[in-house]
Structure formats: C-alpha cells, structure tokens
Amino acid sequence: MTRLAKLACVVALASASTVWAQDGNTDNGQALAHTCAGCHGIAGYTNAYPTFRVPRLGGQHPEYIVAALAAYKNGQRAHPTMTAQAASLTDEQIQDIAAYVTEAPESADDPHVVPTGDPKKGEQLAQACTACHGATGASDITQYPIISGQHPDYLAHALTAYKTGERKNAIMKGFASNLSKQDIKHLAAWFASQNEPLYTPNFGE
C-alpha cells in the first residue's frame, strides 16, 4: 500500500466517522423499507435516466448504507428519488433500514449482468483501489462498500458520478478524475466479476 493510499484511507475514515452505523433494529427497518422495495427489491431493476441497474443491497456493510443514505440526505449525492426518500429519515431510522436491507433474504431471481469492459484490464487499474476497497473489492473496513459482485453498470455510474463531481467525495474524485470512459468500464467489469455475497434482497420475507 502506498503512502498516498494510506493517507487517503485515513482521511476518508475520519470524514465518515460521524455517520457510522450502530446496531439498527431490523423489525423497524423492515417496516420503514417498504418504500425501498419498489426499486431495490426487484432483481435487475433499472434506473430510468440515466439507465443503470440499481445496486444490490443484500450482503452489504450496514455502516456503508448508513453513510450512503446520509450522503443523499445532506446533498453529497444527487438522485431525485433517493434524496426525497432520505430527506425525512432520522439517524435512527437510517440505521434501522441499513440493518434490515443488508440482512433481508435473497431474491430467487437475481440476473447476472454481462459487463461491457474487460476484467483483465480492470484488474490492472484496480491496484489503486485496493488500499480502501481490498484486492477484490470486499474490504473488511465496513465504512467502504463491498463492490465485488455489484452490477457493473451501477459501478460505472458511481465512478462517473465521482469523476464529474455529481457525487461529492474528494478522495474518490481524486482517483476517478484521471479515468477514461473505457477505464471506468474495465474497472466495473473487474469488480463485478468477483464472487462476493452481494444480492438483491427480497423485501417480502
């Protein structure tokens, strides 16, 4: 791990420390998450514009879901539906939702999305990501998302949003700013091809 990468992780962890999840209540989370089911509970569901498959939340770190919802709530991430959903949630409600959606049962029909990039080229580019996300995109640092096994088009969308500043994160923007469109596709293909336990949750069970 390079000195710059270590510093990046330290800075990112410090900035995320205020939104770390505590133990949420999954029963409350299930009741609150009914509004999430229409998108995140449908395997292969795509966002209308721009078009990308909504991320798999099952098996994700709940601490990261807390951080993500907080980012939509405070304007660090821009998405009309997610901003509207997060705006009215209390910190406790966010923790409860995170606890539930990451542990809900797996959907029976969760299609594999064929990436448009080259995983081999993505593996080479991914060396810059390992300090925070781990070698395969499944770091034990729970404030960072598991990205291995995530939909490749969603990963490409997220990286592009960091590159353009639509998502406001200085560390991610620094890494993404030098990536070409093809680089982003290759990275997305590499991490999506890794076998990690992300899945679309079944909110009905």
SULSUL-V822146 format. One record per helix or strand. SS is the DSSP state (alpha for helix, beta for strand). FROM is the first residue (numbers start at 1). LEN is the number of residues. If there is no record, write none. Layout:
<<SS | FROM | LEN> <SS | FROM | LEN>>
This chain:
<<alpha | 3 | 17> <alpha | 26 | 10> <alpha | 37 | 4> <beta | 46 | 2> <beta | 52 | 2> <beta | 58 | 1> <alpha | 62 | 13> <alpha | 80 | 8> <alpha | 91 | 11> <beta | 106 | 1> <alpha | 119 | 15> <alpha | 152 | 13> <alpha | 170 | 7> <alpha | 181 | 12> <beta | 199 | 1> <beta | 201 | 1>>
